[in-house]
């Protein structure tokens, strides 16, 4: 959480980049991941900070970066309501790329985007603003699932562990982000499943503490 606070970029772009150097400056990663402000990861960071705030018992420092980041998201929405994955440093112009073989070129034109990457993403601004407002007023958003339903989910999660305490996923042939296309029925460990299961287990433990 403290790293997320420290890595927030300054005004007029008080959001986050995908990757940084040791001086906390946005830098290149893969050839199609330029140094830029990112719409997608900024939304993820805001969600994460709000979760940390709740698990920390309400440490205000985790909410402090959020208002200016929400304001940045609002002004950065595209005409269709989506967000660009990347925004140019300083100008805040939506930034895209074209591809020719293995070569990528930066552009402001979104008419010929490579299909293997999410250059535009859904804006979660209404949900993020609503959750932030609830936290600030002391009315933490309550889960729609009751204790019994959450207990059943926890039981399923624990039952799905294999003999080595792993959650194993089976490929249906889809291409995973940043990974090769696994053959149908091949087995693998999915970080998304791991993260979701830990989040559910943590929520259950918090529920036990308050009841």
N, C-alpha and C positions, 0 to 999 in steps of 0.2 A: 503494500500500500504506500509506503513512504517513497518508494522509487517512482510510482505513478505520479505522486504529487510533485516530485523533483523534476520529472521529465516533461511536465506540461510546458508547451512552448509559450513565449511571451506574446503580448498584444502586438499587432492586431489579429493574431491567429492563436488564441489560447486553447489549442487542442493538442493532439499528439501525433507523432510520426510512427511509422512501422518499426524503424530501427535507428539506432544512434551510435555515434562514436563515444570515446571516453570523455569527451567534453560536452556531451549531451546535445550534439548537433545532428540533425537528420542526415543519413548517408545512404548510399546505394546498398542494395542486397542483391537479389537476382537481377538479371539484365532487364526485367520488366517491372522492377520495384525501385523507383527512383527516390531520391531524398525529397520528401514532400510532406504536407499535412494530410492526414488520412481521415476520410469520413467514417469508414467502417470501424477501424480500430478505436477511434475516438468514442463512438457509441459503446463499444465493448468496455472501454476504460471507465466510462461514466457508470455503467451497470456494476462493474466490479467495485468501484469506490463506494457505491451505495450499499452493496452487500457487506463490505468490510466495515462500514459505519455501523451496521446493525450487529455484526458479530463482535465488534469492539466494545459494545455497550454504549454506543452513541458518542464516539470521539468526533468532535466537530471538525477537526482538521481534514477529515476525509470527505466532507461535504463542501468545504470551502472552494475547491477548484471548479465545482460543477456549474454554478450560474453563468460564468463567462463562457464556459465550453458550450452550454446549451444555447446561449446567444449566438455563438459562432455557427453552430449547426443550423440555426434558423436562417441566418443571413446567407448561408452557403448552399441552401437547397436549390436544386435545378428547377427549371420551369415546370417540369412534370411532377415535382414533389419528391423526387429521389435525391440521393446524394452521390457525388462522384467519389470513386475510391481515393483519388488523389487530387490535391489542390496545390498549385504552384506556390512555393515559398515567396513571401512578400506580396505578390499580386493577388493571390487567392483565386486565380482562374482555374477552372476544372482542367485537369491534365490527363491526357490519354496517350495511347501509343498505337502505332501501326506495326505490322510485322511482315518481313520478307525473309522466308526461311528461318534462320536462327538470329537474324538481325532485327532489332527493335529501334524505332525512332519516336521521340517525343512529339506530340502534336496537341493542338487545342481542338482538333476536329474529331467528333465522335461517330463519324459515318462508316468507318471501316475498322472496327475493333477486333483484336484477336479473340477467339471464342473460348480459350482455355482459362480465362481469368475473369473475375467479377469487377468490371470497370465502373459499373453503377450499382448501387445497392439501395435497398428500401430504407427510408427514413423512419427511425423509431422515436422521433422527437416528441410526439404527443404522449407516448407511454413514459418516456424518460422524465418529461416535465411533470407528469402526474405523480409518478413515484417520488420524485424529489420533493414536491409540495407536501405529500403525505408525511414524509420523513421530517421535514422542517416543522410541521405543525404537531408532531408527536403522534400522528395517527399512522403508524406503520401499516403498510398494506398487508392484509391478512390473506393467507392462502385459501383457495377455494376448496381444497381437500380437507376433510376433517381428520381427526386423529386416527380413526379406524382405517380410513382409506390410505393414509400415509403409512400406517403399520403394515398394511397388505403390500404396498409397494416395496417397503424395506424387506419384507419376508421374501418377495420375489427376487430382489436384488441379491440377497444372501444365498438363496437357493441356486442362483445362476452362476455362482463361483465354481470354477473347476477344482480339481484336486490340488492344484498349485496356487489356489486363491487368485485366479485370473478371471476376467470377463472376456469370453471369446466371442467374436463376431464371425459370421459366415458371409462371404462375398456373393452378391447376386450378379456380379459382372459389371457393376457400375465403376466409373473411374473416381478414385478418391482424390481430394484436393492435394496437389503436390506429390502424388504417388502414382506409380504405374497401375495399369488396369489389372487387377487380380483375376485369375481364372474363376469361373463360377464354382461355388462350393468350397473354395479355399478358405482357410481360417486365419484370422489375424486379431491382434489386440487394437481396438479403436480408442484413441485418446478422448474422443467425444463421449463415448459410452462411459469411460472411466470417470471423466469430469462430471457428467450428469449424475452418475450413481453416487459419487462422493457428495455432491450437492444435496441430494435427497437424504442421504444418511446424516449429514450435518444438520439439515432442517429437522429431522426426527429427534436428534439429540437435543437441539434447542427447545423443541416442543416438550420433551420430557423434563427439562429444567424448569419450565414455566408452569408445569401442571403437577 
